């Protein structure tokens, strides 16, 4: 395939140390003036940039030889278009191939934009679930984490979550991103974070092997540990998955304890049907604020539940546009479905720290119109596809 990437975007001939890592000679960290429009990538969290101007600034950043990552500068040579001159609108992101599967093998260091300089502020390296093939990896930079937290905390405020409360999270400590997100949410919106480690990979493995009873015993073991914390600490916010919340709701003592102490529940995973959501909000936890999140490691983010939804309606999620955007598409044609119809979730992540456009997630959703001024779609009625990358999808404790 003939490349048309601009000459200025070609990766320089950088010496390579043994093992494939760049040698000590690292390109200088650029000033903002080096990359036209790069100030759009550093706007304060409350600002809402023009989506097309933002995309153009991001293309300059990620495909300039001084600021782009090693991965994208090399990958650009294989494209049959020039991102810096031909990706001018948010819609043009569909020109990119879906490269998510390649992130199984790319060295993590090659994903960090050179514009961060020789000592980038990396929070951590995180992985996808790894249940449909080898895990894919992403790099979380501190500036992106802070932007994501600012939006998430504002969403929690809109749902009435108490500030300064102690949090309890039943979440994986790693390698998934949710553990880090929980810890930082607890520290910035709350006070102290207590956590019960969750191993969703082990549960999915048990289920795949037909050891469903053991998977159930593991889930009960996790809830037993959560009960110890709830009885001994003043927990104001509980973070839990829909699957575990269903099990919790079957234990009268735990339901009573949550209603006595917890003021808000943040649930995250894939599916919570409207009937169950209504039951939790009106009968099981009637005095507790509930708020959902939809996200994944590969999104490098979460979409918060839209405030003000009725108890008996579907849960609608609005992504952090224009940084993370959704399209709900027909998986065969790739074309958007009509509003109110179901399709597969296509995600664009375009931030200063990371670029992953055109990534088809393993989830189905109903297409919902985004809030005014936002680009892309909102989503509702999230549910996993039956198979993904030719393997059966198992939700386990999610």
N, C-alpha and C positions, 0 to 999 in steps of 0.2 A: 504494500500500500504506500503510495507516495505521500510524504509528509509535506505540510505547508506551514509548519510552525515558524514563527518569525525568527530571523537569525539572532536577534537580541535575546531570545528566550532559550537558546541552546545552552546546555550545561557546559561550563568551562572544563578544560582538561585539568581536573583536580587529582593530585597524586593519591593513590589508594594504598592503605596499610594492609598487612596480612589480614585475611578474614573479610575483606570487602569494605571496611569502614573507611570514611574519608580520613586522610592523613592530617597532620597538625595544621597544614595551611588551610584555614577556613576563610571563606569570603567574608569581608567586613560586614558588620551589621549596618544596614542602610539607614539613613535619615528619612523622615516622612517625605521630604521633597524628592527623594530618589524614585518614588513610585507614584505616578499621577493618581490622585483620588484616594490614596491609601488612608487618609484621615477618616474616610467613611467606615473603615474597618474598626475604628477605635472610638466610635461614638458612645456617649454614656448610655446606660441600660434603658433609660426612659425614652431615648430618641428613636424615631422610626424613619430610617433612611428610605429614599426612593428605591424600590426593588431593582429596577434596571440599572440605575447608577451604581448601586451596591454590587451587583453582579460584575459589572465592568471593572470596578476597583479590585474585586477579588481575583478576577482573571489576570490583571496586571501583577498582583502580588504573587499568586501561585505559579505564574509562568514567566516571571522575570528571573534571569540567571542569578541575580543577587539575593532574591528573597524567596524564591520557590523551593520546595523540598526536592531532594535528590530523586525521590520516586516519581513525582509528577514531571520534573524536567526531562527525565529519561522516557517516561511513558508518552510524553507529548510528541516524541519523534515518530510514534506509530500511528498517530491520529491523522485523519485525512482532512482536518480543518485546523485553523489557527485559533485557539481559544481567545487570544488577546485582540483579535480583529473581527472574529465571527460570532463570538458569544457576547451579544449585546443586550439581551433581555433575559428575564427569568425563564421564559419559555425555551430559550436556546440551550439551556442546560440539558435538554433531552438529546442534544447532539452527542453527548459523551456516552461511551459504552459503560455498562455496569461492571465496575472493576472490583466489587466487594470481595469476590472469591480470591483475588490476587493477594488480599491482605492476610491470607493464611501464611504466606511465606516471605513477605517483605520485611527486612530488618526494621525494627521500630524506629531506629535513628533516622532512617531514610524518609520517614513520614513527617519529620519536623521541618517546617519552613526555615530556610537559611536566614531569613530576615530577623529571627529571634536571637541571632548572634551565637557565640561559642558556648555560652552557658544558659541555655533556655530553661525557663522555669516550668519544669515538667512535674505535674502532680503524680502521674502514674501511667503505667501501661495496662490496658484492660482488654478483656477477651469476650467474644460472643459465647453463646451457650455451649457450642462444641458438640451438639447432639445430632447435627446433620452435617457430618464431616468434621475435619480438624477445625479448631477455633480460629477466628479471624481476630486481628489485633488492631487497636487504635491507641493513639497517644492523647492524653488529656493535659492540656496546658492550663496554667492557672488563670490567665485572663479569660479564657472561655468558661471555666468553671465558675468564676465570679459573675459573669454575665448570666449564665444559666441560673445560678442561685438567686440573683436579684429578681429575675422574672418569676421564678418559682415561689419565692417568699412573698412577692406581691400578690400572687394568685392565692396563696394560703391566707393572707390578710383578707382578701375579698370573700373567702369562704368562712371567715370568723374564727380561724385557728388562733389560739392564745399565744401571745408573744411571751418568751421567757420561761416556758414550761419545760419540764424534763421529758425527754422522748425515749420510747422503747421501740427498737426496730428488729423485726424478725426478717433478716436480709442476709444474703451472702456477703462475707467479708471480702471476698475476691474469688476469682479474677474478674468478676463482672463489675461494671461501673457503679451499680446501685449501692454497694456498701460505702464507697467514698461519698456518693451523693447524700446518703443518709447521714453520715457523720458530719458533713459540712452543713447540711440543713439543720440538724440538731444544734450545732454550735452557733449558727448565725440567726436562726429564727427562734430557737429555743435556748436552753441553758446547758444541761448535760444530756449526753446521749448514751443510753444503755442498749446493748445489742445482743441478740441471740444468733449465732452463726447458722446459716442455712446452706446446705449443699444440694442445689437442684440437680446437678449432674448425676449425683449418686442415686437420687430418687428416680430420675428418668432411666438410669441404667437398670435399676431394680424392676421397674415396670416393663421395660423392653425384654427382660429375661423372664417375665411372667411372675415375678415375686411381689405381687401387688400387696399381699398382707404385710410384708416387711416394710414396704414403702409407707403404708398406713401407720405402722408402729413408729417409724421414724418421725412422721408428722406429729403424732401424739407426744413423742419425746420432746420435740421442739416446743410444743405448747406447754408441756409441764415446766420447762425451763422458764418460759415467759411468765407463768403463774408465780414463780418464786420472786421475780422482779416486781411484778404488779402488787404482790402482797407486802413487800418490804419497802417499796419506794413510792414517792408521790409522782406517778407518771401521768402527764397531761395529754400527751400525743402518742398514739400507737401507729406504727407503720407495719403493714401486713399485706400478704397476697390474698386474692379472692379465694383461692383454694383453702388456705389456712383459716381465713375468716369464716368459711362455711363450717369447718370443723369446730372452731371456737364457739360458734352459735349453737352447737349441739351439746355443749357442756354448760349446764345451768349455773354452776358455781363461777365459771369464768365470765359468763355473760353478766352476772350480778356484779362481779368485781370490776369489769370494764365500765359498766354503767355508774358504779359508785365513784370511780376515780378518774377515768379518762374523759377528756372534754372534746377530743377530736380524733378521728381515725383517717389516716392517709393510706389508701389501698393502691397497689400497683401490680400489674401483671398484664394479662391479655383480656380475659373476658369476665364481665360481671353483667349478667342479663338484666333487663329492666325490671322483671318481677322480683328478682333477688335484691336488687338495689332498693326497690320500694319497700320490701319487707325489712331490710336492715334499717332504713331511715325512719320508718314509721312504727315498727313493732319491736325489733330486737334491740336497737340502740336509739330510742326515740329522742333522747336529750343530748346525743353526741353528734357533732358536726362530722360529716363524711365528705371526703374529697378524693377523687381518683387521679391517677397519673398514667399516661401511656408513653412508653419509651423503650429504648433498648441501647445496648452498648454501641451497636453500629450506627445508631442515630447520633450518638454522643450528646444525648439530651432527652428531655421529657416534654410531653405536651400536657398541660394542666387541664383539669375539668373546667368547663365554662361556668362561671358563677351564675346563680339565679335560675338554674334549671328546675323544672317541676319534679316532685318526688316520683311521680309515676311515668316519667318520660325516659328516653334513652340518655345515656351519659355521652356528652359531646366533648371532644378534646380539641383544643386550639393550639397549634404548634407555635414556636417562637419565630415567627416570620420577620424578616426574610432570611434568617440564618438557617433555620430548619423548616422545610416546607413539605407538605404532603400533596400527592395527587392520588385519586382513587381510580384505578384503571382496569380495563378488561385485560386479564393476564395473557390472553392469546394475541390480541391485536395491539395492546399497549395504549389504546385510546381511552380517554376519560369516559367513565360511565355517566349517566344522567344523575342530577341531584336526587337523592332519595333511593338510588339504586346501589347494589353492592358490587364491590370489586376488590382488587388487591392493592395494598398500600405501597405507593412508590414514594421514596424519600430523597430529597436533596439536602445535604448538609454543606453549607457554604459559609465558613467563618474564616477569620484570619488564621486560626491555628490548624484548620483541617478542611479538606475538600473531599467529599464523596457524593457526587451527583448521581442521579438515576439509579438508585439502589432499590431493588424490589424486595420489600420485607416479606416475612412469612406470615403476614396477617391479612385477613379480610376485614372490610369495614363498609359501612354505609357512607356515601358521600354527602357531606353537609356543606352549605355555603359558609365561607370564612367570614369573620367579623369585618365590618367595613374598613377599608384601607389596608387590609392584609392580602397577601398574594398566596395562591394555592388553595387547598381545600382544608376544611376541618373534617373530623371523622367521628363516627359513632358505631356502637354495637360491634366492638372489636372481637374477633374470634380467629383462632389459628387456622391456616390452611391444613388440609389432610396430609399432604406431602409437600416437601420442600427440598430442592436439589436432589430429587429422586429417593428421598428417605422419609419414612413416616414421622410426623411431628408428634411428640409426647410432651404435654404440658407439666405433668407431675405436680409439684407444689405451687405452680403458678396458675 
